[in-house]
Amino acid sequence: MNVKLRHIIKLEYASIALLCLLFYWYYQFPWLYLILFLLTPDISMVGYLINGKVGALFYNMSHSFICPAFLLFIGIVCTENVCMMIALIWLMHIGVDRALGYGLKYKDAFTHTHIQHIP
């Protein structure tokens, strides 16, 4: 059985997206907000209008797990549903992106991602 590490990692990211979807359903957040805001992190691609370095910086900042995970933590600790909802949508977006093979960007090209370097 020849399973590539990349496939396992993509499955992990898909699991994260599914888990976020389940928590979104569990907390009964509005589905309309999920539909409207799921692609919001992709607005960061406007940085590529400046140049590849700025574009990669903006994209990677909005597609890193750090900010939404911190926001989810704040939402849980402070029982702030809006923070939890935003964080779940954001984390779901990142999980889906990475499961589809869209990773963090290198400054040399939009299509050059960290996932490409995983065997």
C-alpha positions in Angstrom: 0.0 0.0 0.0 1.6 3.2 -1.2 0.0 6.1 0.8 1.7 9.4 0.3 2.2 11.6 3.3 0.6 14.4 1.4 -2.7 12.4 1.2 -2.7 11.8 4.9 -2.1 15.5 5.7 -4.9 16.5 3.3 -7.2 14.1 5.1 -6.2 15.7 8.4 -7.1 19.1 7.0 -10.4 17.8 5.7 -11.1 16.4 9.2 -10.5 19.8 10.7 -13.0 21.4 8.3 -15.5 18.7 9.1 -15.0 19.1 12.8 -15.6 22.9 12.5 -18.7 22.2 10.5 -20.0 19.9 13.2 -19.3 22.5 15.9 -20.9 25.1 13.8 -24.1 22.9 13.6 -23.9 22.0 17.3 -23.9 25.7 18.4 -26.7 26.4 15.9 -25.0 29.3 14.2 -26.8 30.7 11.2 -26.0 28.8 8.0 -26.4 32.0 6.0 -23.4 33.5 7.7 -21.3 30.4 6.9 -22.3 30.7 3.2 -21.7 34.4 3.1 -18.3 34.5 4.9 -16.7 31.1 4.1 -14.5 32.7 1.4 -13.8 35.9 3.3 -10.1 35.0 4.1 -9.5 34.9 0.3 -9.8 38.7 0.2 -6.2 38.7 1.4 -5.2 37.8 -2.2 -5.5 41.5 -3.1 -2.0 41.8 -1.7 -0.8 40.2 -4.9 -1.9 43.4 -6.7 1.1 45.0 -5.0 3.6 42.3 -5.5 4.3 38.6 -4.7 6.0 39.3 -1.4 3.2 41.4 0.0 0.6 39.0 -1.5 2.2 36.0 0.1 2.4 37.9 3.5 -1.2 38.9 3.4 -2.4 35.5 2.2 -0.3 33.6 4.8 -1.4 35.8 7.6 -5.1 35.1 6.8 -4.5 31.4 6.1 -2.5 30.5 9.3 -4.3 28.6 12.1 -2.8 31.0 14.7 -5.3 33.9 14.6 -8.5 31.8 14.3 -7.4 29.4 16.9 -6.7 32.3 19.3 -10.1 33.8 18.4 -11.8 30.4 19.1 -10.0 30.3 22.5 -11.2 33.8 23.4 -14.7 32.8 22.2 -14.8 29.7 24.4 -13.2 31.3 27.5 -15.4 34.4 27.3 -18.5 32.5 26.0 -18.6 34.9 23.1 -20.6 33.2 20.4 -19.7 35.7 17.7 -16.0 35.0 18.2 -16.6 31.3 18.1 -18.7 31.5 14.9 -16.1 33.6 13.1 -13.3 31.3 14.3 -15.1 28.2 13.1 -15.8 29.7 9.7 -12.2 30.8 9.4 -10.8 27.5 10.5 -13.2 25.7 8.2 -12.0 27.8 5.3 -8.3 27.0 6.0 -9.1 23.3 6.4 -10.9 23.1 3.1 -8.2 25.1 1.3 -5.4 22.8 2.6 -7.4 19.7 2.0 -7.7 20.8 -1.7 -4.0 21.4 -1.8 -3.9 25.2 -1.4 -1.2 25.8 1.2 0.8 28.7 2.5 2.4 30.7 -0.3 6.0 31.4 -1.1 6.8 34.9 -2.4 8.1 33.7 -5.7 4.8 32.5 -7.2 1.1 32.3 -6.1 1.0 28.6 -7.0 4.2 27.7 -5.1 2.9 26.4 -1.7 4.2 24.5 1.3 2.0 21.5 0.5 3.9 20.9 -2.7 7.0 20.1 -0.6 5.3 17.3 1.3 6.2 13.9 -0.2 
